[in-house]
Amino acid sequence: MYRNMRWLVIASLVVLALVVGACGTPAPPPPEPTTPLPPPEDTPMPEAGTLEIFSWWTAGGEAEGLAAMYEVFEAQYPGVEIINATVAGGAGMEAKAVLATRMLADDPPDSFQVHAGHELIDTWVVAGVMEPVTSVFEDNDWLDVYPPGVIEVLSQDGEIWSVPVNIHRSNVLWYNTQVFDDNGLTPPTTLDEFFTVADALQAAGVTPLAVGDSGVWVDIHVFESVLLASMGPDAYRGLWDSTTDWNGPEVTDALEAFAQMMEYANEDHSALSWDQAAQLVVDGDAAMTIMGDWSEGYFKSVGLTPEVEFGYVPSPGTGGSFIMLSDSFGLPEGAPNRDNAIAWLTVCGSQEGQDAFNPIKGSIPARTDGDRSLYDVYLQSAMDDFASNEIVPSLAHGAAASEGWVTAFGDAMTLFVADLDVGAAQEAMAQACVDAGMCQ
């Protein structure tokens, strides 16, 4: 039965890779190097051997950020040789399949990259192939520097299962400041304001909303913001633990709002990727896009400056809430170099490690005590919101729901975007919850 479970892991990973997208972005130059801090006293002190780290960070700011975190580790543990086991491929599609094959063959790396939350828990924790890392948090006094919402996403059955290295925000509306200035508009903060602004832009001959949903994850990404706007953070969280009814009026309102939003989107949305949609905003052909904060990396990569050529606000109706997704590292059962792996996790979760990684990656620390001077104006604003907002998990990026549920939800969204049939979509989403075993 256990081996059958491992085969199911492989199948679920392949399906998820086809459904869920992720973010890889250009980023600002790395900060000036600092003198490494010694590891905490309770951290294992490996003096030799190897450390194999498995990830899909192979290019751009993400690879450079990982290299910066390696430098922090090597300064603290100079006798340990790092094996950088990377597998190229957007959103980790190829890497996840390779990892599944290795885990099935009882050949785990010492630690591997995984999206925090259900992507890790419902795939690897339920298969019994991970060690909890609660003790790493306790030994390093991290429980006070990670927001409770993040700890909740990382946890199952009273244990914490991975160490997050960053936080990305899902619910951001990005806009072309020149287009807004030319039309005398201010960025919308509510759904009603969004539709008022969209009408004005459409009347001026500008596409209001840029969408690039050649991958269905983009539709899920936008819709999770609309769900949050329609019901607030408590009821939104309840969607994933069965305390909020998928057949309820708030979901109906969200579906109707999403359908109305799509009437303002570019006609070729199904042929474009998220970054091609962002380019429409860059060019002024569209005014707004709703996408995660890796969009800032894209805008900066084409020469734009935050709060000059482009602006940002929480997606309409979601002010005060922060939809999070996170890259994290876990500890496989049977890690060949377990002490080295724990030392690596300690660096990943440390202030020094995260401040080395995130300014280059273009994300913010999962901790609330990062060095603000290393981060640009948008990332500082994200740090402020992360420290003060309600934290809720992203459905589109593996934090809120099981992989099978995400897959079924993606099927429902694909049909919904094609026909905008609210009743049929709500019925399919409610059934996806039943099929996931979370609803009756």
C-alpha positions in Angstrom: 0.0 0.0 0.0 2.8 2.4 0.9 4.5 1.8 -2.5 1.1 2.4 -4.2 0.9 5.7 -2.3 4.3 6.7 -3.8 3.1 5.9 -7.3 0.1 8.2 -6.6 2.6 10.9 -5.6 4.2 10.7 -9.0 0.8 10.9 -10.8 -0.3 13.9 -8.7 2.9 15.8 -9.3 2.6 15.4 -13.0 -1.0 16.6 -13.0 -0.2 19.6 -10.7 2.7 20.6 -12.9 0.4 20.9 -15.8 -2.2 23.0 -13.9 -0.3 25.3 -11.6 2.2 27.9 -12.7 4.8 29.8 -10.7 7.1 32.7 -10.8 10.6 33.2 -12.0 11.6 36.8 -12.4 14.5 39.1 -13.1 15.6 41.0 -10.0 17.7 43.9 -8.7 21.4 43.6 -8.2 22.6 41.8 -5.1 23.3 43.7 -1.9 26.8 44.3 -0.7 28.1 41.2 1.1 28.1 41.3 4.9 30.1 39.4 7.5 28.4 36.1 8.1 26.9 35.4 11.5 27.7 32.2 13.3 25.0 29.6 13.4 22.8 29.2 16.5 24.3 27.2 19.3 21.8 24.3 19.0 22.5 23.9 15.2 24.3 20.7 14.2 27.9 21.5 13.3 28.9 19.5 10.3 32.6 19.7 9.6 32.8 17.7 6.3 30.8 15.8 3.8 28.4 16.9 1.2 25.0 18.6 1.0 22.7 18.0 -2.0 20.1 20.7 -2.6 17.4 19.9 -5.2 15.6 22.8 -6.8 14.4 24.2 -10.1 16.1 27.6 -9.7 18.4 27.6 -12.7 18.3 31.1 -14.2 18.1 34.8 -13.5 17.5 36.2 -10.0 16.3 33.0 -8.5 19.6 31.2 -9.4 21.6 34.1 -8.2 19.6 34.3 -5.0 20.2 30.6 -4.3 23.9 31.1 -4.9 23.9 34.0 -2.4 22.4 31.7 0.2 25.0 29.0 -0.6 27.6 31.6 0.2 26.1 32.2 3.6 26.1 28.4 4.3 29.7 27.9 3.0 30.9 30.7 5.3 29.4 29.0 8.3 30.2 25.4 7.3 33.4 25.6 5.1 34.0 21.9 5.2 30.8 20.9 3.5 30.6 20.6 -0.3 27.3 21.7 -1.7 25.9 19.7 -4.6 23.6 22.1 -6.5 21.1 19.6 -8.0 18.9 21.8 -10.2 16.5 20.7 -12.9 15.5 23.4 -15.4 11.9 24.0 -16.4 9.2 26.6 -15.7 7.2 26.2 -12.5 9.3 23.1 -11.6 7.4 20.9 -14.0 10.4 18.7 -14.9 12.0 19.0 -11.5 8.9 17.6 -9.7 8.8 14.5 -11.9 12.5 13.9 -11.4 12.1 14.3 -7.6 9.2 11.9 -7.5 11.2 9.3 -9.3 14.1 9.7 -6.8 11.8 9.6 -3.8 10.2 6.4 -5.1 13.6 4.8 -5.5 14.5 5.7 -1.9 17.2 8.1 -3.2 16.2 11.5 -1.7 18.3 14.6 -1.8 19.3 16.1 1.5 16.7 18.8 1.0 14.5 20.0 -1.8 12.6 23.0 -2.9 8.8 22.8 -2.7 5.9 25.3 -2.5 4.9 25.6 1.2 1.5 24.3 2.2 -0.5 21.6 0.5 1.9 21.0 -2.3 4.3 19.6 0.3 1.9 18.2 2.8 -0.6 16.4 0.6 2.2 15.0 -1.6 5.1 14.1 0.6 3.9 14.3 4.2 0.9 12.1 3.7 3.2 9.6 1.9 5.3 9.4 5.1 8.6 10.4 3.5 9.3 13.6 5.3 10.6 14.5 8.8 8.9 17.4 10.7 11.1 20.5 11.2 9.3 21.8 14.3 12.4 21.4 16.3 14.4 23.6 13.9 11.9 26.4 14.5 12.0 25.8 18.3 15.8 25.6 18.5 16.2 28.8 16.7 13.3 30.7 18.4 11.6 31.3 15.1 8.0 31.0 16.2 8.0 34.6 17.2 9.4 36.0 14.0 7.1 34.1 11.5 3.5 35.3 11.3 0.9 32.8 12.7 -0.7 32.7 9.2 2.6 31.4 7.8 3.1 28.8 10.5 -0.5 27.6 9.8 0.3 27.1 6.2 3.4 25.1 7.0 1.8 22.9 9.6 -0.2 19.6 9.8 -1.1 17.5 12.8 0.8 19.8 15.2 4.1 19.7 13.3 5.8 22.1 11.0 7.0 20.5 7.7 9.2 22.9 5.8 11.2 26.1 6.2 10.1 29.0 4.0 12.8 31.1 2.4 10.6 33.8 0.9 7.1 35.2 0.5 5.4 36.3 -2.7 2.1 38.1 -2.8 -0.7 37.0 -5.1 -3.3 39.8 -4.7 -1.7 42.8 -6.4 -3.2 45.0 -9.1 -0.5 46.6 -11.3 -1.2 49.7 -13.4 0.3 52.0 -16.0 0.6 55.3 -14.2 0.7 57.3 -17.5 -2.6 55.8 -18.7 -4.2 56.5 -15.3 -2.9 60.1 -15.3 -4.0 60.8 -18.9 -7.5 59.7 -18.0 -7.7 61.4 -14.6 -8.1 58.1 -12.8 -7.0 56.7 -9.5 -6.3 53.0 -8.9 -9.4 51.1 -7.7 -9.5 49.7 -4.2 -12.9 48.0 -4.4 -14.7 45.9 -6.9 -17.2 48.6 -7.6 -14.4 51.1 -8.2 -12.7 48.6 -10.5 -15.7 48.5 -12.8 -16.1 52.3 -12.7 -12.5 52.7 -13.7 -12.8 49.9 -16.3 -15.8 51.7 -17.9 -13.8 54.9 -18.2 -10.8 53.2 -19.7 -13.0 51.3 -22.2 -14.7 54.6 -23.3 -11.2 56.0 -23.8 -10.2 53.2 -26.1 -7.8 51.5 -23.6 -8.2 47.8 -22.7 -8.9 47.9 -19.0 -7.5 44.6 -17.8 -4.6 42.6 -19.3 -5.0 38.8 -18.8 -2.7 36.1 -20.2 -4.3 32.8 -19.3 -2.8 30.4 -21.8 -2.2 28.5 -18.5 -5.4 28.0 -16.4 -3.4 28.8 -13.3 -3.7 32.5 -14.2 -7.5 32.3 -14.1 -7.3 30.6 -10.7 -4.9 33.3 -9.6 -7.2 36.1 -10.5 -10.3 34.4 -9.2 -8.7 33.8 -5.8 -8.4 37.6 -5.4 -12.0 38.0 -6.4 -13.1 35.3 -3.9 -11.2 37.1 -1.1 -12.8 40.4 -2.1 -16.3 38.9 -2.1 -16.1 37.2 1.3 -13.2 38.5 3.4 -10.3 36.6 4.9 -12.2 34.4 7.5 -14.7 33.1 5.0 -12.0 32.7 2.4 -10.0 30.5 4.7 -13.2 28.6 5.4 -13.4 27.5 1.7 -10.4 25.2 2.3 -11.6 23.7 5.6 -15.3 23.2 4.8 -16.6 26.0 7.1 -17.6 28.1 4.2 -20.2 26.8 1.7 -19.1 26.6 -1.9 -22.8 26.9 -2.8 -23.2 30.1 -0.8 -24.0 33.6 -2.0 -20.4 34.9 -1.6 -19.1 32.4 -4.1 -21.9 33.4 -6.5 -21.0 37.0 -6.1 -17.3 36.2 -6.8 -18.2 34.3 -9.9 -20.4 37.0 -11.2 -17.7 39.6 -10.5 -15.0 37.5 -12.3 -17.3 37.0 -15.3 -17.9 40.8 -15.4 -14.1 41.4 -15.2 -13.4 39.2 -18.2 -15.7 41.4 -20.3 -13.0 44.1 -19.9 -10.0 41.8 -20.7 -8.0 41.7 -23.9 -9.7 39.5 -26.5 -6.6 37.4 -27.1 -6.1 36.5 -23.4 -6.2 32.8 -24.0 -3.2 33.0 -26.4 -1.0 35.0 -24.0 1.2 34.2 -21.0 1.1 36.2 -17.8 4.2 38.2 -18.8 2.9 38.9 -22.3 -0.2 40.4 -20.5 2.2 42.5 -18.4 3.8 43.8 -21.5 0.4 45.1 -22.7 0.5 47.2 -19.5 4.1 48.3 -20.2 3.1 49.4 -23.7 0.0 51.3 -22.5 -2.3 49.0 -24.6 -3.9 47.9 -21.4 -4.1 49.8 -18.1 -4.1 47.1 -15.4 -3.3 43.5 -14.6 -3.8 41.3 -11.6 -0.8 39.1 -10.9 1.7 38.2 -8.2 4.6 40.4 -7.3 7.0 38.7 -9.6 5.3 41.1 -12.1 7.5 43.8 -10.5 10.6 41.9 -11.6 9.2 41.8 -15.1 8.4 45.6 -15.2 11.9 46.4 -13.8 13.6 44.1 -16.3 12.2 46.1 -19.2 13.4 49.4 -17.6 10.4 50.6 -15.6 10.7 52.1 -12.1 8.1 51.4 -9.4 5.9 54.4 -8.5 7.2 56.1 -11.7 6.0 54.2 -14.8 4.0 51.6 -12.9 2.0 51.6 -9.7 0.5 48.9 -7.5 -2.3 48.4 -5.0 -3.9 45.3 -3.4 -6.2 43.8 -5.9 -9.7 45.4 -5.6 -11.5 44.6 -2.4 -8.6 42.8 -0.7 -6.9 45.6 1.2 -5.8 44.4 4.6 -5.3 40.9 3.4 -2.2 39.2 1.9 -2.6 36.1 -0.2 0.7 34.4 0.3 2.7 31.7 -1.5 6.1 30.6 -0.5 9.1 28.6 -1.6 10.4 26.4 1.1 12.8 23.5 1.8 12.0 20.3 3.7 13.8 17.4 5.3 13.2 14.0 3.6 13.2 10.8 5.7 16.5 9.1 5.1 18.4 12.3 4.0 21.9 11.0 3.4 23.5 13.9 5.2 20.9 14.7 7.8 23.0 17.0 10.0 24.1 19.0 7.0 20.5 19.2 5.8 19.4 20.6 9.2 22.2 23.1 9.0 21.0 24.1 5.6 17.4 24.6 6.9 18.8 26.7 9.7 20.5 29.0 7.1 17.3 29.1 5.0 15.2 30.3 7.9 17.7 32.7 9.3 17.6 36.5 8.9 21.0 36.5 7.2 20.0 33.7 4.7 16.8 35.3 3.7 18.3 38.8 3.4 20.9 37.3 1.1 18.3 35.5 -1.1 15.3 37.7 -1.4 16.5 41.1 -2.6 18.1 39.2 -5.5 15.1 36.9 -6.1 12.6 39.8 -6.0 10.6 38.5 -3.0 10.4 39.3 0.7 11.6 37.4 3.7 9.2 34.9 5.3 10.4 36.4 8.6 9.1 39.8 9.8 12.6 41.2 10.8 14.3 41.5 7.5 16.8 44.3 6.8 14.5 46.8 5.0 17.5 48.8 3.6 18.2 45.9 1.2 14.7 46.0 -0.4 13.2 48.4 -3.0 10.1 50.5 -2.4 7.6 47.9 -3.6 9.2 45.2 -1.6 9.2 47.4 1.5 5.5 48.0 1.1 5.0 44.3 0.8 7.0 43.7 4.0 4.8 46.2 5.8 1.6 44.5 4.6 2.9 41.1 5.4 3.7 42.1 8.9 0.3 43.7 9.5 -2.3 42.1 7.2 -4.4 39.0 7.5 -2.4 36.2 5.9 -4.4 33.8 3.7 -3.1 31.0 1.5 -3.0 31.0 -2.3 -5.0 28.3 -4.1 -3.2 28.8 -7.5 0.2 28.3 -6.0 -0.2 25.2 -3.8 -0.8 26.7 -0.4 -4.6 26.4 0.1 -5.8 23.1 -1.2 -4.8 19.6 -2.1 -3.3 18.8 -5.5 -6.3 16.8 -6.6 -8.6 19.7 -5.6 -6.5 22.2 -7.5 -6.7 20.0 -10.6 -10.5 19.7 -10.4 -10.8 23.4 -9.7 -8.7 24.1 -12.8 -11.0 22.0 -14.9 -14.0 24.1 -13.6 -12.2 27.4 -14.3 -11.3 26.3 -17.8 -15.0 25.7 -18.6 -16.1 28.9 -16.8 -13.7 31.1 -18.7 -15.0 29.6 -22.0 -18.7 30.1 -21.3 -19.0 32.4 -18.2 -21.8 30.2 -16.9 -21.9 31.1 -13.2 -24.3 28.4 -12.1 -22.4 25.6 -13.8 -19.1 26.9 -12.5 -20.4 27.1 -8.9 -21.8 23.6 -9.1 -18.4 22.3 -10.5 -16.4 24.0 -7.8 -18.7 22.7 -5.0 -18.3 19.2 -6.5 -14.5 19.6 -6.5 -14.7 20.3 -2.8 -16.8 17.1 -2.3 -14.4 15.1 -4.5 -11.4 16.4 -2.4 -13.1 15.0 0.7 -13.6 18.4 2.3 -17.3 18.9 1.7 -20.4 16.7 2.0 
